[in-house]
Amino acid sequence: MDPHDHDRALSADLAALVSFSGRLLTLIRARCWDAEGDPTKAGVAIEEIRSWSDAAHNLSGFGHLIRVRLGGEGAERLPGEARGLARALRAGADRSAEGHPLVAETLRDAADLVTRLAERAVEGPTHERGAGLDP
């Protein structure tokens, strides 16, 4: 892959990661409105919201880690962080699948994106840095 193409693909994936965080936050807001005024739903909603909020926060943190990785810092952490985050996102998707299929789909898509981002960041050069970014 041409270094410029690699950078464009990585930038597009980082933008998609931000978009996933936004989608999760939108779903959280919608869930808050669903539970409002119904005490039987409030406890369940709070647990779901906490889980989805953690996912959005972790996606944001992973985006930062990718940017740091491209700068050459903390390279050894990226594969492990990606695997852990992808597992957590998929587990959240499994928990949400029955009652909230849109959330489950968003979390699964985000897990796939996290995996792809980590692979791109580890395997590819950037146009200014030349050779690969292996630790």
Secondary structure, 3 states (H helix, E strand, C coil): CCHHHHHHHHHHHHHHHHHHHHHHHHHHHHHHHHHCCCHHHHHHHHHHHHHHHHHHHHHHHHHHHHHHHHCCCCHHHHHHHHHHHHHHHHHHHHHHCCCCHHHHHHHHHHHHHHHHHHHHHHHCCCCCCCCCCCC
